[in-house]
Amino acid sequence: MIKLESEDYIDHETYQQLRLDCEKNEKLLSSIGFEVMKTTSNLTLIQFYEKRFFSTKMAIIVDKEFNIFVSVHNKHLSENHLIFERTKTIYIFNDLVMFLKKFEKFVVCIGNSDIPYDMPQRNAYVEHDHGAVYSQTIRVNQCTLLTDRTNRCSYCSKFRGTLQRANRKRKPCEVSLTSNRPNSAMTKEYLIEKAKMLKKQCESVEGKNRRLRHEIDRKNKNNEMIEDTNWDISGLVHEESSTLQEVLPDPESFQRLFWEEQIKFNNLKDKRQIRRHPLIVKCEPQTS
Ligand SMILES: [Zn+2]
């Protein structure tokens, strides 16, 4: 149907009036849980989660053709949703208030937030944190998002049985610090277990460091670093001896002499029998 210019003008006036009424009645809208957005081109009202102000629970949009759209957790509600019954368009402020009051009878479907969400499911998706009491949940694709039932829409309730059966069948997932699985795909329980393992690992490394530091200090004090076959340098010398000739081809070099002396020393059962090369003796620190 072709619209007349004058009709366009009337529409524009009506729309501007609706916006103006919303801005004038901010307090009233706020008392029923909605804030008016002043910078959006379409009339937009937002409902935030109470405790986390910038977490958007839902947005109600009235476009310039007076059609209403509702999104919950950033997802559009189907146009067949119960909330749109008898209200598809809004022209005047009072009708808008009546429409907003309808939300008091609805809650956001909780989905299945208590079931591990790392299970691939064909007919469902994982919704991440939107500021609700749960940080993630599994919703079936047909989830109505807003429900007039206690806490879960009929589709998610029906799907819950399938999820619970799948959850019972799956093998318990072994917690590993070397797994390539991203943290975002892990359950809360898995993450807690992983954090505990990391804490334990850190404590163990810290303990080892403390013991090593103590051992090094003690050996430095007694000047026995080089004579300890358990010290890491022994292993290092042993491991590197095969590549010694390649790395240090000059048999006269001091480095080569040092390594050969160290290998000789390591192979001695009684370290007191060591006969140092004169050059090494010359370089040893003199104790007074
Ligand atoms: Zn649902």
Residues whose N, C-alpha, C, O or C-beta is under 5 A from the ligand:
A	BS01	ZN	C109 G111 C143 T144 L145 C153 C156
